[in-house]
Amino acid sequence: MKIYLIGFMGSGKSHWGRKLSDSLNIPFFDLDDVIVFREGQPITEIFAEKGEEYFRLLEKDTLINLTESHDDFVISSGGGTPCFFGNIDYMKEHGKVIWLNTATPVLIDRLLKEKKHRPLLKDIPDEEMKSFIIKKLHDRKMYYEQAHLALHEEELSLDQIKAAIIHE
């Protein structure tokens, strides 16, 4: 079973991914963490030194490598992963794609607390975060909506996720 969790940054992909992989007894990979390990530097530095295009190509390569080298897993993708280089189609062809659809006010609250660790957010003033998140979410929604399943993250339980996967 190959499960890809997608959604905006701060939507709970890593949180639920770890819980789901433990429950299903299959490996969990946070795509961003794998990239950090592979490159030996934080994503913020990769963005700053090599740019977003380099990062997105590295992200695609890492996604393909993980998919081809494991029979079962839960992958927590980066928020932008589905939006570049046909990644959403690739994930849909190789496993089950679940969109953790988190309410915008919840995202804003979470991301204001985490912004220094988010390369796309770290330089945005707090008073501009809401409009940035709304616009970026609007731009990405067309990719997220292509997932096999859309689940409202704020209302989730592990049992609900597992039941949704089984019934899909």
Solvent accessible surface area in square Angstrom, and as a share of the most:
residue,aa,sasa,rsa
1,M,105,0.47
2,K,42,0.18
3,I,0,0.00
4,Y,0,0.00
5,L,1,0.00
6,I,0,0.00
7,G,0,0.00
8,F,2,0.01
9,M,14,0.06
10,G,11,0.10
11,S,0,0.00
12,G,15,0.15
13,K,15,0.06
14,S,32,0.21
15,H,93,0.41
16,W,25,0.09
17,G,0,0.00
18,R,113,0.41
19,K,86,0.36
20,L,0,0.00
21,S,5,0.03
22,D,115,0.59
23,S,46,0.30
24,L,54,0.27
25,N,139,0.72
26,I,30,0.15
27,P,61,0.38
28,F,45,0.19
29,F,38,0.16
30,D,19,0.10
31,L,0,0.00
32,D,42,0.22
33,D,78,0.40
34,V,38,0.22
35,I,0,0.00
36,V,52,0.30
37,F,181,0.76
38,R,110,0.40
39,E,45,0.20
40,G,67,0.65
41,Q,27,0.12
42,P,63,0.40
43,I,21,0.11
44,T,29,0.17
45,E,75,0.34
46,I,0,0.00
47,F,33,0.14
48,A,84,0.65
49,E,114,0.51
50,K,94,0.40
51,G,27,0.26
52,E,65,0.29
53,E,122,0.55
54,Y,84,0.32
55,F,7,0.03
56,R,10,0.03
57,L,89,0.44
58,L,14,0.07
59,E,0,0.00
60,K,51,0.22
61,D,55,0.29
62,T,3,0.02
63,L,0,0.00
64,I,44,0.22
65,N,73,0.38
66,L,15,0.08
67,T,1,0.01
68,E,127,0.57
69,S,77,0.50
70,H,57,0.25
71,D,123,0.64
72,D,53,0.27
73,F,0,0.00
74,V,0,0.00
75,I,0,0.00
76,S,2,0.01
77,S,3,0.02
78,G,6,0.06
79,G,10,0.10
80,G,3,0.03
81,T,0,0.00
82,P,1,0.01
83,C,21,0.13
84,F,63,0.26
85,F,91,0.38
86,G,41,0.39
87,N,0,0.00
88,I,6,0.03
89,D,72,0.37
90,Y,31,0.12
91,M,0,0.00
92,K,70,0.30
93,E,134,0.60
94,H,74,0.33
95,G,22,0.21
96,K,44,0.19
97,V,0,0.00
98,I,0,0.00
99,W,15,0.05
100,L,1,0.00
101,N,38,0.20
102,T,6,0.04
103,A,44,0.34
104,T,36,0.21
105,P,97,0.61
106,V,46,0.26
107,L,1,0.01
108,I,24,0.12
109,D,74,0.38
110,R,70,0.26
111,L,0,0.00
112,L,69,0.34
113,K,150,0.64
114,E,58,0.26
115,K,35,0.15
116,K,145,0.62
117,H,124,0.56
118,R,60,0.22
119,P,34,0.21
120,L,42,0.21
121,L,0,0.00
122,K,80,0.34
123,D,118,0.61
124,I,27,0.14
125,P,58,0.36
126,D,84,0.44
127,E,145,0.65
128,E,91,0.41
129,M,1,0.00
130,K,121,0.51
131,S,74,0.48
132,F,54,0.22
133,I,0,0.00
134,I,82,0.42
135,K,129,0.55
136,K,52,0.22
137,L,28,0.14
138,H,140,0.62
139,D,64,0.33
140,R,13,0.05
141,K,89,0.38
142,M,120,0.53
143,Y,61,0.23
144,Y,0,0.00
145,E,101,0.45
146,Q,65,0.29
147,A,16,0.12
148,H,66,0.30
149,L,29,0.14
150,A,59,0.46
151,L,26,0.13
152,H,104,0.46
153,E,13,0.06
154,E,77,0.35
155,E,128,0.57
156,L,25,0.12
157,S,46,0.30
158,L,49,0.24
159,D,107,0.55
160,Q,93,0.41
161,I,1,0.00
162,K,54,0.23
163,A,42,0.33
164,A,22,0.17
165,I,8,0.04
166,I,127,0.65
167,H,153,0.68
168,E,96,0.43
